[in-house]
Amino acid sequence: MSLKPKTLLVCFLSYALALGLTVELAARTSYHVRKPRLSFWLPASQFVYRFYPALQQAVKDGQHSTGPRVLVLAASTLHPDFSDVAARLQRGLEAAWGTPVQVENLSVPGHGVLDSYYKYRSLQQAPFDLVLVYHGINELRANNIPPTLWKDDYSHYWWYDEVNFYFRHPRLVQCGFLAPFFLKHVLTRLDRTVLRPWRFVGDGAPRSDWLVYGAQIKTARPFRRDLERVVRLAASKGDPVLLMTFAYALPESYTSERLRAGTLGFVPSPNASPVELWGSPPSIREGLEAHNQVIKAVAAAHGVPLVDQDALLQHDPALFIDVCHLSPAGAERFAGNILAAVASRQLRPRAMPSQELAVHTPVIGSPIPWLKGLRRRGLKLPKTPVPPLFP
């Protein structure tokens, strides 16, 4: 017996709805039990916490801020596990400004300026009294890939393949569902592990047979694009921004063996990383010089203050533990250079009452639109403030 077209349509829609709900529940359960654990009821607008967990604390800090806030956008070089630059800055700025200062350090090992743009964009409703941007080396690792596989948006990294998808589809975010991002994660994982693992830059050190491609500095253009995104966003918000060239020390006599032996003049540290983590020494030296020229050009083009950390630290190995991570003396010099620039530029915190410094966080009855009906049916859902990360 054949079914009527209307009956077939109803069956099809029922199966599609059941499949969609199954995938959505699977997505929410997966992200709830895996680290970093997310709330089962998390709205898609806060799924960004999956990629950048530190944003969650930064948003909370913004709600209770009563004084100047400084945002640090960098990678491992300014992460607390590698240096105390952020703590030194906080003490120095509090002394200079005569008031408690909150430093939001969103530096994460391995991140690049594209990550910093995404993080800063997610905090676009929160004003900052100073934004410090310090990047230059992590992007260079992306150069170690054949030109035919190179992607200007860094999607030849599986990480950026997923992150870019989230930020490029704000309408999916507004729908409130996690299923599209879960499916993207599954497909990307399948692609990089089974279907086309050869098209991605792998985890860890670059492939030895691809190091030759690192000599072509393909990152200069996207590095400038992403840095200008940060600068333009800061200008649109009225946040003072301070750019810095990337300081490094890479002696001509460098070898990984000499680094391990401690004969290059670096300060010994268990956190020291070999240059080969990013590429061949000649390629990294050339790439850092190219990126520093980009930073200077962006600062000049946009009239943004610049601290030439690379020139001020003079490639002195005694100020580093490896090619880019600072020694205690280097951290002191680095922070001092920033404080000197703040003083010479007379950068002062905005004169704003505390309520204007806080992030706008209206209470949303149900963070997920399609759950409103469930609440009306008696299901108890949290009514916590949900800071909107997207306008």
C-alpha positions in Angstrom: 0.0 0.0 0.0 1.5 3.3 -1.1 1.5 6.3 1.3 0.0 9.6 0.5 2.4 12.5 -0.3 1.3 14.3 2.8 1.9 11.3 5.0 5.4 10.8 3.5 6.2 14.5 4.2 5.1 14.1 7.8 7.2 11.0 8.2 10.2 12.7 6.6 9.9 15.8 8.9 9.4 13.6 11.9 12.6 11.6 11.2 14.5 14.8 10.4 13.4 16.3 13.7 14.3 13.2 15.6 17.7 13.0 14.0 18.4 16.7 14.7 17.4 16.4 18.3 19.6 13.3 18.7 22.6 15.1 17.3 21.9 18.1 19.4 21.7 16.0 22.6 24.8 14.1 21.6 26.6 17.4 21.1 25.6 18.9 24.4 26.3 15.7 26.3 29.8 15.4 24.7 30.7 19.0 25.5 29.4 18.7 29.0 31.5 15.6 30.0 34.7 16.5 28.1 37.2 19.1 29.3 36.8 22.0 29.4 33.4 21.1 30.7 30.6 23.3 29.5 27.1 23.7 30.8 24.6 21.3 29.2 22.3 24.3 28.7 25.1 26.5 27.2 23.8 28.8 24.4 25.7 28.7 21.1 26.7 32.3 21.7 29.0 31.1 24.5 30.3 28.0 22.7 33.4 30.2 22.1 34.4 29.1 25.6 35.1 25.7 24.1 37.9 27.2 22.1 39.0 30.0 24.5 38.1 28.9 28.1 39.8 32.0 29.7 37.2 34.2 28.1 34.6 33.0 30.6 36.6 34.4 33.6 37.3 37.6 31.6 33.6 38.1 31.1 32.9 37.5 34.8 35.7 39.9 35.8 34.1 42.5 33.6 30.8 42.3 35.4 32.5 43.2 38.7 35.1 45.6 37.5 35.4 48.8 39.4 38.6 50.2 38.0 41.0 50.3 35.0 41.3 47.1 33.0 44.2 46.1 30.8 43.9 43.3 28.2 47.0 41.3 27.3 46.8 39.5 23.9 49.8 37.2 23.4 50.9 33.6 23.4 53.2 31.6 25.7 55.8 34.4 25.9 53.5 36.3 28.3 51.7 33.3 29.8 52.2 33.0 33.6 53.8 29.6 33.1 56.6 31.2 31.2 57.0 34.8 32.6 55.6 37.1 35.2 55.4 40.1 32.8 51.6 40.5 33.5 52.2 40.7 37.3 55.0 43.2 36.8 52.8 45.3 34.6 50.0 45.3 37.1 52.3 46.5 39.9 53.8 49.1 37.7 50.5 50.5 36.3 49.0 50.6 39.8 51.9 52.7 41.0 51.7 54.9 37.9 47.9 55.3 37.9 47.4 55.4 41.7 44.5 52.9 41.6 44.0 49.1 41.5 44.4 47.7 38.0 42.8 44.5 36.7 45.0 42.8 34.1 43.2 40.3 31.9 45.9 38.1 30.6 44.5 36.1 27.7 47.9 34.8 26.6 47.8 31.1 25.7 50.7 28.9 24.4 50.4 28.2 20.7 48.0 31.0 19.9 48.5 33.5 17.2 47.1 37.0 16.4 44.1 35.4 14.8 43.2 33.8 18.1 43.7 37.2 19.8 41.4 38.9 17.3 38.7 36.3 18.0 39.1 36.6 21.8 39.0 40.4 21.6 36.0 40.3 19.3 34.2 38.1 21.8 34.8 40.8 24.4 33.8 43.7 22.2 31.2 45.0 24.6 33.7 45.4 27.4 35.9 48.5 27.3 39.6 48.3 28.2 41.9 51.1 29.3 44.8 49.5 27.5 45.2 46.6 25.0 48.7 45.1 24.6 49.3 43.0 21.6 52.4 40.8 21.3 52.7 38.1 18.6 55.1 37.1 15.9 56.4 33.5 16.1 53.6 31.0 16.3 52.2 31.9 12.9 55.6 30.9 11.4 54.9 27.3 12.0 52.1 27.5 9.4 54.7 28.2 6.7 55.9 24.6 6.8 53.5 23.3 4.2 53.6 22.9 0.4 52.2 26.0 -1.3 49.4 24.0 -2.9 48.0 23.2 0.6 48.5 26.7 2.1 45.4 28.5 3.3 45.4 32.2 4.1 43.0 31.7 6.9 45.3 29.0 8.4 42.7 26.3 8.0 45.4 23.9 7.1 45.6 23.7 10.9 42.7 21.6 12.1 42.3 24.1 15.0 41.6 27.0 12.8 39.5 24.9 10.5 37.0 24.6 13.4 37.4 28.0 15.0 37.0 29.8 11.7 33.7 27.9 11.0 32.3 29.1 14.4 33.1 32.8 13.8 32.1 32.8 10.1 28.5 31.6 10.8 26.9 34.1 13.2 23.5 33.0 12.0 24.1 29.5 13.2 25.2 30.9 16.5 22.0 33.0 16.8 19.9 29.8 16.3 21.2 28.5 19.6 22.1 25.0 18.4 25.4 23.3 19.0 24.8 20.5 16.5 26.4 22.3 13.5 29.6 22.9 15.4 29.6 19.4 16.7 29.2 18.0 13.2 32.0 20.3 12.0 34.2 18.9 14.8 33.5 15.3 13.8 34.0 15.9 10.1 37.3 17.8 10.7 38.6 15.1 13.0 37.6 12.4 10.4 39.3 14.5 7.7 42.6 15.0 9.6 42.9 11.4 10.9 41.4 9.2 8.2 40.4 10.9 4.9 43.1 13.6 4.2 45.6 13.8 7.0 48.2 15.0 4.5 46.5 18.3 4.0 47.0 19.5 7.6 49.9 20.7 9.6 50.2 18.1 12.3 50.5 18.6 16.0 54.0 19.0 17.5 57.1 19.9 15.5 56.6 20.4 11.7 57.2 17.5 9.4 60.9 17.2 8.6 60.2 16.8 4.8 58.1 20.0 4.9 60.7 22.3 6.6 62.0 23.4 3.2 58.6 25.1 2.5 59.1 27.3 5.7 61.7 29.3 3.8 58.8 31.0 1.9 57.3 33.4 4.4 53.6 33.1 3.4 52.4 34.4 6.8 53.3 38.0 6.4 50.0 39.0 4.6 47.6 37.1 6.9 49.6 38.3 9.9 49.1 41.9 8.8 45.4 41.3 8.1 44.7 39.9 11.5 46.8 42.5 13.3 44.9 45.3 11.6 41.6 43.6 12.6 42.7 44.0 16.2 43.7 47.6 15.7 40.5 48.5 13.9 38.4 46.8 16.5 40.2 48.7 19.3 39.6 52.0 17.4 35.9 51.3 17.0 35.7 50.7 20.8 37.9 53.6 21.8 40.4 51.2 23.5 44.0 52.5 23.5 46.2 49.8 21.9 49.9 49.3 22.2 51.7 47.2 19.6 55.1 45.6 20.2 57.7 44.1 17.9 58.6 40.5 18.7 61.8 40.2 20.6 64.0 37.1 20.0 67.5 35.8 20.4 68.8 33.3 17.8 72.6 33.1 17.7 74.2 32.2 14.4 75.8 29.2 16.2 72.5 27.9 17.3 71.8 24.1 17.3 69.3 22.2 19.3 72.2 20.3 20.9 73.9 23.5 22.0 70.6 24.7 23.4 70.3 21.5 25.5 74.0 21.8 26.5 73.5 25.4 27.7 76.3 26.8 25.7 74.4 29.5 23.8 74.2 32.1 26.6 70.5 31.5 27.3 69.4 31.3 31.0 68.8 27.6 31.8 65.2 26.7 32.2 63.0 23.5 31.9 60.6 25.5 29.8 63.1 26.2 27.0 61.8 25.2 23.6 64.0 24.4 20.5 63.6 26.6 17.5 62.7 23.5 15.5 59.3 23.5 17.2 58.4 26.3 14.7 60.7 25.6 11.8 64.3 25.7 10.6 66.5 28.4 12.3 67.1 30.4 9.1 63.4 30.4 8.2 62.4 31.5 11.7 64.9 34.3 11.7 63.7 35.5 8.3 60.1 35.1 9.4 60.5 37.1 12.6 62.2 39.9 10.8 59.3 39.9 8.2 56.7 40.0 10.9 58.4 42.7 12.8 58.4 44.8 9.7 54.6 44.2 9.4 54.1 45.3 13.0 56.0 48.5 12.5 54.1 49.2 9.2 50.7 48.6 10.9 51.6 50.9 13.8 52.7 53.6 11.4 49.7 53.2 9.1 47.1 53.4 12.0 49.0 55.9 14.3 49.2 53.3 17.0 52.0 53.5 19.7 54.8 51.0 19.2 57.3 49.5 21.6 60.2 48.1 19.7 60.9 45.3 22.1 63.1 43.5 19.5 65.5 46.5 19.3 65.3 47.2 23.1 66.2 43.6 24.1 68.9 43.6 21.5 68.8 39.8 20.8 70.7 39.3 24.0 70.5 35.6 25.0 70.9 36.6 28.7 67.4 38.0 28.5 65.9 34.8 27.2 65.6 31.1 28.0 65.3 30.2 24.3 64.6 31.9 21.0 61.5 33.8 22.4 60.7 33.1 26.0 62.0 35.6 28.5 64.3 35.1 31.4 63.5 36.9 34.7 65.9 39.7 33.7 64.2 39.8 30.3 60.7 39.9 31.8 61.8 42.9 34.0 63.2 44.7 31.0 60.2 43.9 28.8 57.7 45.1 31.4 59.8 48.2 32.0 59.7 49.1 28.3 55.9 49.0 28.3 55.7 51.1 31.5 58.1 53.6 30.0 55.9 53.8 26.9 52.8 54.3 29.0 54.4 57.1 30.9 55.9 58.8 27.8 52.6 58.6 25.9 50.7 59.7 29.0 48.3 56.8 28.7 45.7 57.1 31.5 42.6 55.1 32.4 39.3 56.4 31.2 37.3 58.4 33.7 34.3 56.1 33.9 32.0 55.0 36.7 32.3 51.3 37.5 28.9 50.4 36.0 30.1 51.6 32.6 33.2 49.4 32.8 31.1 46.3 33.4 30.0 44.1 30.5 26.3 44.5 29.6 24.7 41.2 30.9 20.9 41.2 30.7 19.2 38.3 32.3 17.9 35.9 29.7 15.2 33.6 30.9 16.2 30.7 28.7 19.7 30.8 27.1 18.5 28.5 24.3 15.5 29.7 22.3 14.0 26.3 21.7 14.0 25.4 25.4 11.4 28.1 26.3 8.6 25.7 25.7 10.2 23.2 28.0 10.2 25.8 30.8 6.5 26.5 30.3 6.0 22.8 30.7 7.5 22.8 34.2 11.2 21.9 33.4 13.5 23.9 35.7 16.3 25.6 33.8 18.9 28.0 35.1 18.1 31.7 35.1 21.7 33.0 35.4 22.9 36.1 33.6 24.2 35.1 30.2 26.6 37.7 28.8 26.0 38.0 25.1 29.3 37.5 23.2 27.7 38.6 19.9 25.7 41.7 19.3 
